[in-house]
């Protein structure tokens, strides 16, 4: 079931997101960033701020009262920004991510937004291919990757974001 996350979900979301993107547990799935980055993907404080902002929505995918997937949606002018699409590493390739992506598109349409835009680390070729199979296109735009205390690059390649976009109306 896909519903809107609340502040009561922050701890479970934090655990899920960090387990899917970083560290040993993330290597069970195909969307890991553990070979590129160290540190945490997010924090409980960041998730609380996100949920408190009315322009943001985190959708959670729950099964048997456990959050197994989520996605962050941010209203930005005429488009919806999609980020932190997360599926529990053990359940990746089960269709959960695709369902969250489809619900994101429904949300964008219901808000009257014509596009969904996202950024993906440009060296994550498998993930970019998955988004392209789901109708997202490379806009050609690139953005610098924000290294810092949370996102600590360990890749020998310099990291940057690729901007992907999908028209939905």
C-alpha positions as CSV (number, residue, x, y, z in Angstrom):
1,X,0.0,0.0,0.0
2,X,1.3,3.5,-0.9
3,X,0.5,6.3,1.5
4,X,2.0,9.6,2.6
5,X,4.7,9.4,5.2
6,X,4.3,11.3,8.5
7,X,6.7,12.3,11.3
8,X,6.0,9.0,13.0
9,X,7.7,7.3,10.0
10,X,11.0,9.2,10.2
11,X,13.0,6.6,12.1
12,X,11.9,3.7,9.8
13,X,12.5,5.8,6.7
14,X,15.9,6.8,7.8
15,X,16.9,3.1,8.4
16,X,15.4,2.0,5.1
17,X,17.1,4.8,3.0
18,X,20.5,4.4,4.5
19,X,20.4,0.6,4.3
20,X,19.5,0.8,0.6
21,X,22.1,3.4,-0.5
22,X,25.2,3.0,1.7
23,X,27.1,0.3,3.6
24,X,27.2,-3.4,3.4
25,X,23.4,-4.0,3.5
26,X,23.0,-1.9,0.4
27,X,25.2,-4.3,-1.6
28,X,22.4,-6.8,-1.5
29,X,20.5,-4.7,-4.0
30,X,21.5,-3.3,-7.4
31,X,21.0,0.4,-6.6
32,X,23.8,0.8,-4.0
33,X,26.0,3.8,-3.9
34,X,28.5,2.0,-1.5
35,X,31.2,1.8,-4.2
36,X,30.9,5.6,-4.8
37,X,30.2,7.2,-1.4
38,X,30.6,6.7,2.3
39,X,28.6,8.3,5.1
40,X,24.9,8.5,5.4
41,X,22.4,9.1,2.6
42,X,20.1,11.0,5.0
43,X,19.5,11.7,8.7
44,X,16.4,11.8,10.9
45,X,16.8,15.6,11.2
46,X,16.8,16.0,7.4
47,X,13.8,13.7,7.0
48,X,11.9,15.6,9.7
49,X,12.6,18.9,7.9
50,X,11.5,17.4,4.6
51,X,8.2,16.2,6.0
52,X,7.6,19.5,7.8
53,X,7.8,21.4,4.5
54,X,4.4,21.5,2.8
55,X,5.9,21.5,-0.7
56,X,7.4,18.1,0.0
57,X,5.7,14.6,0.1
58,X,7.4,11.4,1.0
59,X,5.3,8.4,-0.2
60,X,5.9,5.2,1.6
61,X,5.3,1.7,0.3
62,X,4.1,-0.5,3.2
63,X,3.7,-4.2,3.3
64,X,2.8,-6.1,6.5
65,X,3.1,-2.9,8.5
66,X,6.7,-2.4,7.4
67,X,8.0,0.3,5.1
68,X,9.8,-1.4,2.2
69,X,10.0,1.6,-0.2
70,X,9.7,5.3,-0.4
71,X,10.1,8.3,-2.7
72,X,10.5,12.0,-2.1
73,X,8.4,14.4,-4.2
74,X,9.0,18.2,-4.2
75,X,6.8,20.7,-5.9
76,X,9.0,23.1,-7.9
77,X,7.1,25.6,-10.1
78,X,5.7,23.7,-13.0
79,X,7.4,20.4,-12.2
80,X,7.7,17.7,-9.6
81,X,11.2,16.9,-8.4
82,X,11.6,13.2,-7.6
83,X,14.4,12.0,-5.3
84,X,15.4,9.3,-2.8
85,X,13.5,6.6,-4.6
86,X,14.3,3.7,-2.3
87,X,13.4,0.0,-2.1
88,X,14.7,-2.4,0.5
89,X,17.8,-4.1,-0.9
90,X,16.3,-7.6,-0.5
91,X,13.2,-6.6,-2.4
92,X,14.7,-4.7,-5.4
93,X,13.5,-6.0,-8.8
94,X,10.1,-6.9,-7.3
95,X,8.2,-4.1,-8.9
96,X,8.0,-1.8,-5.7
97,X,10.2,0.9,-7.3
98,X,8.1,0.9,-10.5
99,X,4.9,1.2,-8.4
100,X,6.3,4.2,-6.5
101,X,7.4,5.8,-9.8
102,X,3.9,5.4,-11.2
103,X,2.3,6.8,-8.1
104,X,4.7,9.8,-8.3
105,X,3.4,10.4,-11.9
106,X,-0.2,10.3,-10.6
107,X,0.6,12.8,-7.9
108,X,2.3,15.1,-10.4
109,X,-0.8,14.9,-12.7
110,X,-3.2,15.6,-9.8
111,X,-1.2,18.7,-8.9
112,X,-1.4,19.9,-12.6
113,X,2.4,19.5,-13.0
114,X,3.5,18.6,-16.5
115,X,7.0,17.2,-15.8
116,X,8.9,15.1,-13.3
117,X,12.6,15.9,-13.0
118,X,15.3,14.1,-11.1
119,X,19.1,14.0,-10.6
120,X,21.0,10.8,-10.7
121,X,24.8,10.4,-10.2
122,X,26.0,10.1,-13.8
123,X,28.2,7.0,-13.3
124,X,25.2,5.0,-12.1
125,X,24.5,3.5,-15.6
126,X,22.2,0.6,-14.5
127,X,20.0,3.0,-12.6
128,X,19.9,5.6,-15.5
129,X,19.0,2.8,-17.9
130,X,16.1,1.7,-15.6
131,X,14.8,5.3,-15.5
132,X,15.1,5.5,-19.3
133,X,13.1,2.3,-19.7
134,X,10.4,4.0,-17.6
135,X,10.2,7.0,-19.9
136,X,12.8,9.4,-18.4
137,X,15.1,11.2,-20.8
138,X,18.6,12.7,-20.3
139,X,18.1,16.5,-20.5
140,X,21.8,17.0,-21.2
141,X,22.1,19.2,-18.0
142,X,24.7,18.3,-15.4
143,X,25.0,19.6,-11.8
144,X,27.9,19.3,-9.4
145,X,27.8,16.7,-6.7
146,X,27.6,18.1,-3.2
147,X,30.4,16.5,-1.3
148,X,30.4,17.1,2.5
149,X,30.1,15.6,5.9
150,X,27.2,13.4,4.9
151,X,28.1,12.4,1.3
152,X,31.7,11.4,1.2
153,X,33.0,10.5,-2.3
154,X,35.3,7.5,-2.4
155,X,35.1,7.0,-6.2
156,X,38.2,7.7,-8.2
157,X,35.9,9.3,-10.9
158,X,34.6,12.8,-10.2
159,X,30.9,12.6,-9.4
160,X,28.2,14.8,-11.0
161,X,24.5,14.6,-11.3
162,X,22.7,13.9,-14.6
163,X,19.3,15.6,-14.9
164,X,16.5,13.3,-16.2
165,X,13.0,14.4,-17.1
166,X,9.7,12.9,-18.1
167,X,6.7,14.8,-19.6
168,X,3.5,13.4,-18.0
169,X,0.7,15.5,-19.3
